[in-house]
Amino acid sequence: VFVERDFALTNFNIALGLDYIPLEAEVETIGGTTGFNAKVEVKDQFTIYVQPSKKLDNGMTVFAKLGYSQADLQISQTSRQAGTTGTNDTVGTDTGASRDLEGPMIGLGVEKEFANKAFVRFEVSYTDYDEISYTNSNGKILKASAELTAAHLSIGKKF
């Protein structure tokens, strides 16, 4: 879901926008040699962006997008490896933690507008989130670097 405000300039347009992804992703981490396991949920991603665009002679518009994204990260169901073999997991005393994922986003895309101001847009974007770190009650550290590469197909109407 996104909203934009277009500004027409001499040779190109520029849009300022806000994008929201109303989906939730769940990842179960298996610590392996780190001795730490957890359930990680990512949700509520917002991106604020600037989008310069250029209309081509064939009626298509090409654009680039540069923005900054933020998402909520919830860490729960933590456990630690109690044995040396890694098979004797015990539940940690942690109640869970919340973190923010943040990072820059870049994207490229094309758009086709129709006579009734409806449009179809296709874009590919890449978000590189900052590394997050979480230390459980047993002193084990979980570090994660996250990236998001996404393809978007949007149908909309301009007002």
C-alpha positions as CSV (number, residue, x, y, z in Angstrom):
1,V,0.0,0.0,0.0
2,F,1.5,3.4,-1.0
3,V,0.6,7.0,-1.3
4,E,2.6,9.5,-3.4
5,R,2.6,13.2,-4.2
6,D,3.9,14.0,-7.7
7,F,5.6,17.3,-8.5
8,A,6.0,18.1,-12.2
9,L,9.3,19.7,-13.2
10,T,10.5,20.8,-16.7
11,N,12.0,17.5,-18.0
12,F,11.0,15.0,-15.3
13,N,8.7,14.4,-12.3
14,I,9.6,13.8,-8.8
15,A,7.4,12.0,-6.3
16,L,7.6,11.8,-2.5
17,G,5.9,8.7,-1.1
18,L,5.2,6.4,1.8
19,D,5.0,2.7,1.4
20,Y,3.6,0.1,3.9
21,I,3.8,-3.6,3.6
22,P,1.0,-5.1,5.7
23,L,2.5,-8.6,5.8
24,E,4.3,-10.5,8.5
25,A,7.2,-13.0,8.1
26,E,8.3,-15.5,10.6
27,V,11.8,-17.0,10.7
28,E,13.0,-19.7,13.0
29,T,16.7,-19.4,13.7
30,I,18.7,-22.4,14.5
31,G,21.9,-21.3,16.1
32,G,24.2,-24.2,15.3
33,T,27.6,-23.2,16.7
34,T,26.3,-20.1,18.4
35,G,24.3,-22.1,20.9
36,F,21.2,-19.9,20.5
37,N,17.8,-20.5,18.9
38,A,14.9,-18.1,18.6
39,K,11.7,-17.4,16.7
40,V,11.9,-14.1,14.9
41,E,8.9,-12.2,13.4
42,V,9.2,-9.2,11.1
43,K,6.2,-7.0,10.4
44,D,5.0,-3.5,9.7
45,Q,7.5,-2.3,7.2
46,F,7.3,1.4,6.3
47,T,9.4,3.1,3.7
48,I,9.6,6.8,3.0
49,Y,11.1,7.6,-0.4
50,V,11.8,10.0,-3.2
51,Q,11.1,8.8,-6.8
52,P,12.4,10.8,-9.8
53,S,10.7,9.7,-13.1
54,K,10.9,10.4,-16.8
55,K,8.0,9.9,-19.2
56,L,9.2,8.3,-22.5
57,D,7.8,8.9,-26.0
58,N,6.0,5.5,-26.0
59,G,3.8,6.5,-23.0
60,M,5.8,4.5,-20.5
61,T,7.5,6.1,-17.5
62,V,10.8,4.9,-16.0
63,F,11.7,5.7,-12.4
64,A,14.3,5.2,-9.7
65,K,13.5,5.1,-6.1
66,L,15.6,6.0,-3.1
67,G,14.3,5.7,0.5
68,Y,14.7,4.6,4.0
69,S,12.8,1.6,5.5
70,Q,11.9,0.6,9.0
71,A,10.3,-2.6,10.2
72,D,9.4,-4.1,13.6
73,L,11.3,-7.2,14.8
74,Q,10.0,-9.4,17.6
75,I,12.3,-12.1,19.1
76,S,10.6,-14.8,21.2
77,Q,10.8,-18.5,22.1
78,T,14.5,-18.3,22.9
79,S,16.4,-21.4,23.9
80,R,20.0,-22.1,24.6
81,Q,22.1,-25.3,24.0
82,A,22.8,-26.7,27.4
83,G,24.8,-29.7,26.2
84,T,28.0,-29.9,24.3
85,T,26.4,-31.8,21.5
86,G,23.8,-29.1,20.8
87,T,20.9,-31.5,21.2
88,N,19.9,-30.7,24.8
89,D,18.2,-27.3,24.2
90,T,16.6,-25.6,27.3
91,V,14.2,-22.8,27.3
92,G,15.8,-19.5,28.1
93,T,14.5,-17.2,30.8
94,D,14.1,-14.4,28.3
95,T,10.6,-12.9,27.9
96,G,11.4,-11.7,24.3
97,A,12.6,-8.5,22.8
98,S,11.6,-6.0,20.2
99,R,14.0,-4.3,17.8
100,D,13.7,-2.0,14.8
101,L,15.1,-3.0,11.5
102,E,16.2,0.0,9.6
103,G,18.1,0.7,6.4
104,P,18.4,2.3,3.0
105,M,16.3,1.2,0.0
106,I,16.9,1.5,-3.7
107,G,14.7,0.5,-6.6
108,L,14.0,0.8,-10.3
109,G,10.7,0.5,-12.2
110,V,8.4,1.2,-15.1
111,E,4.8,2.5,-15.2
112,K,2.1,2.6,-17.8
113,E,-0.7,5.2,-17.3
114,F,-4.1,4.8,-19.0
115,A,-6.6,7.5,-20.2
116,N,-8.7,7.3,-17.0
117,K,-5.6,8.0,-14.8
118,A,-5.4,4.4,-13.8
119,F,-1.9,2.9,-14.0
120,V,0.1,-0.4,-13.8
121,R,3.6,-0.3,-12.2
122,F,6.3,-2.8,-11.9
123,E,9.4,-2.3,-9.8
124,V,12.3,-4.1,-8.2
125,S,13.7,-2.9,-4.9
126,Y,16.5,-3.8,-2.5
127,T,16.7,-2.9,1.2
128,D,19.8,-3.4,3.3
129,Y,18.9,-3.4,7.0
130,D,21.4,-2.6,9.7
131,E,22.8,-5.5,11.7
132,I,20.8,-6.2,14.9
133,S,22.2,-7.9,18.0
134,Y,20.4,-9.6,20.9
135,T,22.0,-11.1,24.0
136,N,19.9,-13.8,25.9
137,S,19.9,-14.4,29.6
138,N,22.7,-16.9,29.3
139,G,25.0,-14.4,27.6
140,K,24.7,-16.0,24.1
141,I,24.5,-13.4,21.3
142,L,22.4,-13.6,18.2
143,K,23.5,-11.2,15.4
144,A,21.6,-10.9,12.2
145,S,22.0,-9.0,9.0
146,A,18.9,-8.8,6.9
147,E,18.3,-7.8,3.3
148,L,15.1,-7.6,1.3
149,T,14.9,-7.9,-2.4
150,A,11.3,-7.5,-3.7
151,A,9.4,-7.3,-6.9
152,H,6.2,-5.2,-6.8
153,L,3.3,-5.2,-9.2
154,S,0.9,-2.3,-8.5
155,I,-2.4,-1.3,-9.9
156,G,-3.6,2.2,-8.9
157,K,-5.4,5.4,-9.8
158,K,-4.1,8.9,-9.7
159,F,-6.2,11.7,-8.3
